[in-house]
Amino acid sequence: MADCGGHTAQKTVLLVVNQADDRDMFSDLMHELDLAVVSAESGAEAIRALEDYPVDLLVMDIRPSDMHGWQLLSKVREIDRLRQLPVIVITEQNAAAVIAGKPVIYILRPVSIARLRKSIASMLGLGSTV
Protein backbone atom coordinates (compact mmCIF):
# COMPACT_ATOMS: atom_id res chain seq x y z
CA MET A 1 0.00 0.00 0.00
CA ALA A 2 1.39 3.39 -0.92
CA ASP A 3 0.31 6.96 -0.74
CA CYS A 4 1.25 9.62 -3.22
CA GLY A 5 4.26 10.79 -1.23
CA GLY A 6 3.23 14.20 -0.01
CA HIS A 7 0.94 15.13 -2.89
CA THR A 8 -1.17 18.14 -1.91
CA ALA A 9 -4.31 17.50 -3.98
CA GLN A 10 -7.62 18.25 -2.33
CA LYS A 11 -9.24 14.96 -3.37
CA THR A 12 -7.91 11.48 -2.62
CA VAL A 13 -8.63 8.31 -4.59
CA LEU A 14 -8.16 4.79 -3.27
CA LEU A 15 -7.07 2.63 -6.20
CA VAL A 16 -7.57 -1.12 -5.67
CA VAL A 17 -6.10 -2.91 -8.68
CA ASN A 18 -3.92 -6.00 -8.46
CA GLN A 19 -2.40 -5.83 -11.97
CA ALA A 20 0.66 -3.57 -11.91
CA ASP A 21 0.24 -2.26 -15.49
CA ASP A 22 -3.35 -1.19 -14.86
CA ARG A 23 -2.48 0.25 -11.44
CA ASP A 24 0.31 2.34 -12.98
CA MET A 25 -1.87 3.53 -15.87
CA PHE A 26 -4.79 4.48 -13.59
CA SER A 27 -2.47 6.09 -11.06
CA ASP A 28 -0.89 8.21 -13.80
CA LEU A 29 -4.38 9.39 -14.79
CA MET A 30 -5.18 10.32 -11.19
CA HIS A 31 -1.98 12.35 -10.94
CA GLU A 32 -2.80 14.10 -14.25
CA LEU A 33 -6.10 15.10 -12.65
CA ASP A 34 -4.16 16.45 -9.63
CA LEU A 35 -5.61 13.83 -7.30
CA ALA A 36 -3.81 12.17 -4.43
CA VAL A 37 -3.62 8.38 -4.84
CA VAL A 38 -3.57 5.65 -2.23
CA SER A 39 -2.97 2.22 -3.80
CA ALA A 40 -3.91 -1.25 -2.59
CA GLU A 41 -3.49 -4.62 -4.29
CA SER A 42 -5.93 -6.58 -2.12
CA GLY A 43 -9.27 -6.13 -0.43
CA ALA A 44 -7.65 -6.38 3.00
CA GLU A 45 -5.19 -3.60 2.10
CA ALA A 46 -8.10 -1.53 0.80
CA ILE A 47 -10.02 -1.85 4.06
CA ARG A 48 -6.90 -0.84 6.03
CA ALA A 49 -6.38 2.14 3.71
CA LEU A 50 -10.00 3.22 4.19
CA GLU A 51 -9.42 3.12 7.94
CA ASP A 52 -6.16 5.11 7.67
CA TYR A 53 -6.89 7.69 4.94
CA PRO A 54 -9.86 9.95 4.27
CA VAL A 55 -10.73 9.13 0.65
CA ASP A 56 -13.16 10.80 -1.72
CA LEU A 57 -13.45 8.01 -4.31
CA LEU A 58 -12.81 4.27 -4.54
CA VAL A 59 -11.67 2.95 -7.94
CA MET A 60 -11.47 -0.83 -7.83
CA ASP A 61 -11.07 -3.88 -9.98
CA ILE A 62 -13.86 -6.41 -9.55
CA ARG A 63 -11.14 -8.97 -8.72
CA PRO A 64 -8.84 -7.83 -5.91
CA SER A 65 -6.22 -10.50 -5.17
CA ASP A 66 -7.81 -11.87 -1.98
CA MET A 67 -11.59 -11.57 -2.35
CA HIS A 68 -14.27 -10.84 -4.91
CA GLY A 69 -15.08 -7.20 -5.51
CA TRP A 70 -18.67 -7.63 -4.31
CA GLN A 71 -17.27 -8.80 -0.95
CA LEU A 72 -15.07 -5.72 -0.77
CA LEU A 73 -17.96 -3.40 -1.65
CA SER A 74 -20.14 -5.07 0.93
CA LYS A 75 -17.46 -4.56 3.62
CA VAL A 76 -17.05 -0.90 2.58
CA ARG A 77 -20.80 -0.29 2.78
CA GLU A 78 -20.92 -1.79 6.29
CA ILE A 79 -18.87 1.19 7.52
CA ASP A 80 -21.32 4.03 8.20
CA ARG A 81 -19.05 6.87 7.10
CA LEU A 82 -18.32 5.07 3.79
CA ARG A 83 -21.87 4.08 2.91
CA GLN A 84 -22.13 6.91 0.36
CA LEU A 85 -18.50 6.79 -0.84
CA PRO A 86 -18.51 7.05 -4.66
CA VAL A 87 -17.18 3.89 -6.30
CA ILE A 88 -15.98 3.07 -9.81
CA VAL A 89 -15.80 -0.68 -10.52
CA ILE A 90 -13.66 -2.01 -13.36
CA THR A 91 -15.22 -5.24 -14.62
CA GLU A 92 -15.23 -7.68 -17.53
CA GLN A 93 -19.00 -7.96 -17.83
CA ASN A 94 -22.08 -5.88 -17.30
CA ALA A 95 -22.79 -5.72 -13.60
CA ALA A 96 -26.28 -6.68 -12.55
CA ALA A 97 -25.67 -6.70 -8.82
CA VAL A 98 -27.12 -3.93 -6.72
CA ILE A 99 -24.94 -2.78 -3.86
CA ALA A 100 -26.38 -0.87 -0.94
CA GLY A 101 -25.27 2.73 -0.96
CA LYS A 102 -24.56 4.91 -3.92
CA PRO A 103 -23.22 5.97 -6.30
CA VAL A 104 -21.48 3.21 -8.25
CA ILE A 105 -20.28 3.44 -11.86
CA TYR A 106 -19.25 0.30 -13.75
CA ILE A 107 -16.62 0.48 -16.50
CA LEU A 108 -16.10 -2.50 -18.79
CA ARG A 109 -12.69 -3.79 -19.87
CA PRO A 110 -10.88 -2.85 -21.97
CA VAL A 111 -10.93 0.41 -20.04
CA SER A 112 -11.36 3.60 -22.01
CA ILE A 113 -9.15 6.17 -20.29
CA ALA A 114 -11.45 8.92 -21.60
CA ARG A 115 -14.47 7.22 -20.00
CA LEU A 116 -12.57 6.66 -16.75
CA ARG A 117 -11.50 10.32 -16.72
CA LYS A 118 -15.10 11.44 -17.31
CA SER A 119 -16.40 9.09 -14.59
CA ILE A 120 -13.84 10.33 -12.06
CA ALA A 121 -14.70 13.95 -12.86
CA SER A 122 -18.41 13.20 -12.49
CA MET A 123 -18.01 11.36 -9.18
CA LEU A 124 -15.77 14.04 -7.67
CA GLY A 125 -17.64 17.02 -9.09
CA LEU A 126 -14.61 18.23 -11.04
CA GLY A 127 -16.81 19.57 -13.83
CA SER A 128 -15.07 20.92 -16.88
CA THR A 129 -11.61 21.01 -15.27
CA VAL A 130 -10.69 17.70 -16.90
C-alpha positions as CSV (number, residue, x, y, z in Angstrom):
1,M,0.0,0.0,0.0
2,A,1.4,3.4,-0.9
3,D,0.3,7.0,-0.7
4,C,1.2,9.6,-3.2
5,G,4.3,10.8,-1.2
6,G,3.2,14.2,0.0
7,H,0.9,15.1,-2.9
8,T,-1.2,18.1,-1.9
9,A,-4.3,17.5,-4.0
10,Q,-7.6,18.3,-2.3
11,K,-9.2,15.0,-3.4
12,T,-7.9,11.5,-2.6
13,V,-8.6,8.3,-4.6
14,L,-8.2,4.8,-3.3
15,L,-7.1,2.6,-6.2
16,V,-7.6,-1.1,-5.7
17,V,-6.1,-2.9,-8.7
18,N,-3.9,-6.0,-8.5
19,Q,-2.4,-5.8,-12.0
20,A,0.7,-3.6,-11.9
21,D,0.2,-2.3,-15.5
22,D,-3.4,-1.2,-14.9
23,R,-2.5,0.2,-11.4
24,D,0.3,2.3,-13.0
25,M,-1.9,3.5,-15.9
26,F,-4.8,4.5,-13.6
27,S,-2.5,6.1,-11.1
28,D,-0.9,8.2,-13.8
29,L,-4.4,9.4,-14.8
30,M,-5.2,10.3,-11.2
31,H,-2.0,12.3,-10.9
32,E,-2.8,14.1,-14.3
33,L,-6.1,15.1,-12.6
34,D,-4.2,16.5,-9.6
35,L,-5.6,13.8,-7.3
36,A,-3.8,12.2,-4.4
37,V,-3.6,8.4,-4.8
38,V,-3.6,5.7,-2.2
39,S,-3.0,2.2,-3.8
40,A,-3.9,-1.3,-2.6
41,E,-3.5,-4.6,-4.3
42,S,-5.9,-6.6,-2.1
43,G,-9.3,-6.1,-0.4
44,A,-7.6,-6.4,3.0
45,E,-5.2,-3.6,2.1
46,A,-8.1,-1.5,0.8
47,I,-10.0,-1.8,4.1
48,R,-6.9,-0.8,6.0
49,A,-6.4,2.1,3.7
50,L,-10.0,3.2,4.2
51,E,-9.4,3.1,7.9
52,D,-6.2,5.1,7.7
53,Y,-6.9,7.7,4.9
54,P,-9.9,10.0,4.3
55,V,-10.7,9.1,0.7
56,D,-13.2,10.8,-1.7
57,L,-13.4,8.0,-4.3
58,L,-12.8,4.3,-4.5
59,V,-11.7,3.0,-7.9
60,M,-11.5,-0.8,-7.8
61,D,-11.1,-3.9,-10.0
62,I,-13.9,-6.4,-9.6
63,R,-11.1,-9.0,-8.7
64,P,-8.8,-7.8,-5.9
65,S,-6.2,-10.5,-5.2
66,D,-7.8,-11.9,-2.0
67,M,-11.6,-11.6,-2.4
68,H,-14.3,-10.8,-4.9
69,G,-15.1,-7.2,-5.5
70,W,-18.7,-7.6,-4.3
71,Q,-17.3,-8.8,-1.0
72,L,-15.1,-5.7,-0.8
73,L,-18.0,-3.4,-1.7
74,S,-20.1,-5.1,0.9
75,K,-17.5,-4.6,3.6
76,V,-17.1,-0.9,2.6
77,R,-20.8,-0.3,2.8
78,E,-20.9,-1.8,6.3
79,I,-18.9,1.2,7.5
80,D,-21.3,4.0,8.2
81,R,-19.1,6.9,7.1
82,L,-18.3,5.1,3.8
83,R,-21.9,4.1,2.9
84,Q,-22.1,6.9,0.4
85,L,-18.5,6.8,-0.8
86,P,-18.5,7.0,-4.7
87,V,-17.2,3.9,-6.3
88,I,-16.0,3.1,-9.8
89,V,-15.8,-0.7,-10.5
90,I,-13.7,-2.0,-13.4
91,T,-15.2,-5.2,-14.6
92,E,-15.2,-7.7,-17.5
93,Q,-19.0,-8.0,-17.8
94,N,-22.1,-5.9,-17.3
95,A,-22.8,-5.7,-13.6
96,A,-26.3,-6.7,-12.5
97,A,-25.7,-6.7,-8.8
98,V,-27.1,-3.9,-6.7
99,I,-24.9,-2.8,-3.9
100,A,-26.4,-0.9,-0.9
101,G,-25.3,2.7,-1.0
102,K,-24.6,4.9,-3.9
103,P,-23.2,6.0,-6.3
104,V,-21.5,3.2,-8.2
105,I,-20.3,3.4,-11.9
106,Y,-19.3,0.3,-13.8
107,I,-16.6,0.5,-16.5
108,L,-16.1,-2.5,-18.8
109,R,-12.7,-3.8,-19.9
110,P,-10.9,-2.8,-22.0
111,V,-10.9,0.4,-20.0
112,S,-11.4,3.6,-22.0
113,I,-9.1,6.2,-20.3
114,A,-11.5,8.9,-21.6
115,R,-14.5,7.2,-20.0
116,L,-12.6,6.7,-16.7
117,R,-11.5,10.3,-16.7
118,K,-15.1,11.4,-17.3
119,S,-16.4,9.1,-14.6
120,I,-13.8,10.3,-12.1
121,A,-14.7,14.0,-12.9
122,S,-18.4,13.2,-12.5
123,M,-18.0,11.4,-9.2
124,L,-15.8,14.0,-7.7
125,G,-17.6,17.0,-9.1
126,L,-14.6,18.2,-11.0
127,G,-16.8,19.6,-13.8
128,S,-15.1,20.9,-16.9
129,T,-11.6,21.0,-15.3
130,V,-10.7,17.7,-16.9
